[in-house]
Structures are given as structure tokens and as C-alpha cells.
Amino acid sequence: MKKLTDSVKENIEKEIKLISDYLFSWDKIKVNRNSNHIGILSGLPGVTLALLDYLQVEPSTNNSQKKILKEYLQNTFKILENSEYITSTYCDGLSGYGFFLLKLKSHDFIDENDGDLLNDIDEILNDIDDILLEHIEEFYQQDNLDILHGLVGLGLYFLEREHTLGVDKITEIIMSKVFRTEEGYVYWRKYDKYDNYKSVIDLGNAHGMGANIFFLTKVLSKTPENEEIKEIIDSAIGFFLDNSQEITDEIYCYYPLKIEADAYDANSFEPSNSRLGWCYGDLGTLYTLLMASKHIDNKKYYDIIVDKLAHVATRTYDKEGFIIDAGFCHGTSGIALLFNNVYDITGKDVFWKTATYWLEQTLIKKDNTQPEGYVNYGFVIENSDEKNISILEGLAGLLVSYLKFLHPGATISEELLMIKY
């Protein structure tokens, strides 16, 4: 049965209070670059939405905290106005910022006394619509489907906006970019401009195939009669299952981070291990496939994926070969949150046990030597004395994870983090 021990529950309640109090204090967070950025995953909007999740589930909250969040919103207006250049991307640009504004509108954050504020938001959203429509062609020409930094991220905004033209254009492009194996399975390639500078099959959620499947499944949830989209999702899941690595003493992962396209074509690629996290590796990828297989009602795929996740659940902190911090993207709190959700989907106790293990690993990460009122789990920003407070890689992500263990209904942040439809 799903239940935290009294001591763990008490610790989480304490951390939620400490982190939220810290993030609600503009005097404490204003020095951080995250507080001066409009990125939904990297800046103040993500922090604001994490705090909005807190306000919706914490009965002791009051209007003064809601007022603070409105001040944070006004601060994002100033950042927008004073920025010389802003990207169109989801992670740190206009599509994510527009997603943020839409979430504020849809969760009773703005009331009848906020007419001017609502007008400002609607004016910004109309401008974002026009700008992003122009950038669809640019990302298409670049062959950039990346959900954080490319075309698919724009699609998240258009879906939330219920902008049919934008959604249709992006969906059509994603579907036109598919490759098919001899067996009929679907996959995507991309040019890896950050790492090996070759054409690769990127298997991750952050920049690769996992994100494409997530987006198409979200589109299918809006248009359930679209059999073409359903077939592509089904065939893309089939690609992952058909290309699972064999687990050995040396290879403990089903999926590498990426596969070089030339090596795949020649059937000469070598197996390799990958990290445990949302962004890349077995957990994030299989979680996305689990959601998708459940949505398209493919019981065969669903059962295989659950079995694979049960193996992933055996991996522990001391066995991991990649850096694991406390954050959401590739850290303990994100791992805990994903396994918590896998338990909610499957009802299998092994996943709850694993979720609480990673939750406890997150609590261990805390530095308890900080002055009163400050919270530190690491999150050092390179070449800086600042700490990262963002939702993707910083303190706000911990708040989201901790909240989920006590308040399953806190889902705004999960939607923006692409782990819930």
C-alpha cells in the first residue's frame, strides 16, 4: 500500500515549507540569473508555476503569496520588455513563456480584479502566435525537431493554445520526417550539432525520439480518430522494443543515449550504457513509452515496458556511472517522481519502493549547514557563486517532486515538464 513512513513524511513537509518560503522571497532569489530569465524550464516562469502548484494544494496558503506570484509575473513582463533578443524555443524562449501564461490563465490565478493584467497577457500571446508561426519554417529548414530547442517545443505551446493551424503544421512536419525500418518500425534521425557532429538516432526525451512520441501522443489525445498518428506512435514504440540492448554484466541499460545513424544502417553499432534520469536513458524513455502504449491501448507493448521498468528499478545510486544531482532533469528528485508516477500507472509495489528510495536519496543531498532561511541542495551554476533555482535543474524541481509525494493532484508542473498529458 502506498504510504510514506512518518519520519520521511515529516521531512518532506519540512522541506516543502522551507523551499517554498525561500522561493517566495524575492530578496533571496533576485540575485539568481534564473530569476531574471523568462525561460519556463530555466527561469522565473517555471519557479512561479511550481509555487502555483504549492498554492493549489497547501490549505494554509494565503492571498499574500498569490500577490507575490503576480509580482513575479510582472517581473517577467519587465524581463521581456528589456531583452534585446529572445529565442522562440520552449526551454528558454517564447513558446515556453507563452505556455506559462496560458497555464496562469487556466488555473484561476487571475480574477475579475485583474483586467489590465489579463489584457497584457492576451496581447503578448497574440504576438507570440505570430512569431512562432514564422519560426515553424525556420526549424523545418534546419531539420530541428528538438522539443527543448526546436520545432516540437513550439508544438507544446500551440497545443496548449488550441491553435489548430500551428499544431497541424508541426504534426505534419514531424510525420514527414520519419524513417522506417524493413520491419516497418518508425524512427527519426537528426544532426548532432552538440556532441559528435554526425547524424544520429537520439533516443532521449530532452532532445530526441522520446519527445516526438510524447508530442504525437498528446496530439492524439486531442484527435483520437487520427489513425495515422496512432500508427506512427505504435511503430515508434515498436522501434524501441525491437532495438533493446541485451542486458549483461557490462551492459545494464536497454538503451544508449544515441546511436550513430551510419552504424545503425550497417548494423555495426556497439551497445553502451546510459544515465538514469528523465532527459536520457531507460527510465525517462520507458516512462514516455509507457504513457504512450497505455494511451493507444497496446497491451502487448505495455506489458513489455513494465517488465523493463521493473529491471530499471533495481538500479541504485552507488551503481550509476553518470553524475546524479538532486534535480529533476537527471537527478534524484526527477527519478523519484518518475517512479512514483510509474507506480500510479501500474499499481506495482516495486515502483513505489524504488520511488521512496530515490526520495530518501534526495533528502540526503541537502546541505544542512546553511543559514536560516536558505536552502541548498547543490545546484552550483558554473563559474558563478549562484545556485540554480529553476524547475528543470534546480530548487523548484525539488519542490515539484516533494509536492507530488504528498499531493498527487499538483500537476501543473508535471505538464510543463512533459510527463503528463
DAJO-V547735 format. One line per field, one symbol per residue. ss: DSSP state (h for helix, s for strand, l for the rest). phi: phi as a letter, one per 30 degrees, with the letter a starting at -180 (. if undefined). psi: psi as a letter, one per 20 degrees, with the letter a starting at -180 (. if undefined). A space follows every 50 residues. Layout:
BEGIN
ss = ???
phi = ???
psi = ???
END
This chain:
BEGIN
ss = lllllhhhhhhhhhhhhhhhhhhllhhhhlllhhhhlllllllhhhhhhh hhhhhhhlllllhhhhhhhhhhhhhhhhhhhhlllllllllllhhhhhhh hhhhhhllllllllhhhhhhhhhhhhhhhhhhhhhhhhhhhhllllllll hhhhhhhhhhhllhhhhhhhhhhhhhllsslllllssllsslllllllss ssllllllhhhhhhhhhhhhhhllllhhhhhhhhhhhhhhhhllllllll lllllllssshhhhhllllllllllllllllhhhhhhhhhhhhhhlllhh hhhhhhhhhhhhllllhhhllllllllllllhhhhhhhhhhhhhhhllhh hhhhhhhhhhhhhhlllllllllllllllsllllllslllllllhhhhhh hhhhhhlllllhhhhhlllll
phi = .daddeddddddeddeddddedddcdddcddddedcbcddccbdeddddd ddedddccdddbddddddddddeddddddedcddbbdcdddbbdddddee dddddcbhdccddcedddddddddddddedddeddeddddddhcceddba dddddddddddhcedddddddddeddcdcbdedjdcabcadddcbchbdb cdcdddbbdedddeddddddddbddddddedddedddeddddcddddbdc ccbdbddbbdddddechbdcdadbdclddbjdddddddddedddddicdd dedddddddddedddcedcdccdbccddebbddddedddedddedcidde ddededddddddddddcccddejcbbcjhddehacdcdcdddbbdddded ddeddcbeddcedddddibad
psi = qopqqhgggggggghggggggghiohhhihiphhikqjphiibhghgghg hhgghiioijrrhhhhhghhhgghhhgggghjphpprjrggkbhhhgggg hhhghjkkhpaijkghghhgghgghhggggghhhighghghilniphhkb ghhhhgghghilnggggggggggghijqqprhijqprqrqpniheilrpr opjrhhjbhghgggghhhghhhmiinhggghggghhghgghhkpqppahh ojqhprgrppgghghjljqqqrrrrorggqagggghgghggghhhjlnhg gggggggghhghiiprgiipiqpobiaggkahhggggghghhghghjphh hgghghghghhghhipojjqqpiqpokdlpppkqjqqpjrhgjbhhhggg ggghhhnhinighhghjkjp.
END
